[in-house]
Amino acid sequence: MADADIWDRIRTARDFSLDAEKEERQRIGDAGSAEEQQAASVRLATRQAVREALDKVLDEDTSPPGA
């Protein structure tokens, strides 16, 4: 496996996590109960932690504006 391939895979994983963050934010907005909102918030925090860790590995910052 080439070095560039590894970095591409890490970047792809980070981008997937960023997309998942957007979905969780939407779920928070669409939540019909406090329990659903709390569950989506926990998933969002997890996705953010993963994305931030991958950003550090890549030495990039993909934090959404205002985050």
N, C-alpha and C positions, 0 to 999 in steps of 0.2 A: 504494500500500500504506500503510495507516494505521500510526501509531506503535504503537498497542496490538497490532496484528496482528504486528508485528516482535517485540515482547516476548513475545507468546504463542508464536511460533515458536521463539524462543530457549529459552523455558521448556520447550516440548515436546521439543526436542533434548536439553536437560539431563536431563529425566525419562527419556528413552529411554536415555541414557548411564547413568543410575543403575540402571535395570532391567538393562542389560547387565552392570554390575558385579556385581549379584546372581547372574546366570547364571554369570559367570566364577568367582565364589567357590564356587558349587556344583560347577563343573567341576574346580576344584582339589581339593575334597573327594572327588570321584568318580574322580579320575585313577588309572589303572591302572599308570602308570609315572612315573618321574622326568621323562621327556621331556614327557609330557602335562601334568604338574603345572607344569613350567617354562613351557611354551607358554601355559597358562592364566594363569599369574602375569604374564607379559609383556602379555597382552591386558588383564588387570585393571588393571595400571599405566597402560596407555594410556587405558582408559575413565575411570579416576580423574582423569587429567590433563585430559581433555576436560571432565569434569563440573566440576572445580575451576575451570577457565577460564570456563566458562559461569556458574558461581556468582558469580565476580568481576564479570562483565558485569552480572549481575542484582542484585548486591549482596545475595546470599542465601547461606545455608550449608546444604547438604543432606548434609553428611558423615555417614555412618552412625555410630551410637554406637560408641565404641571405636576409631574409625579414626584 
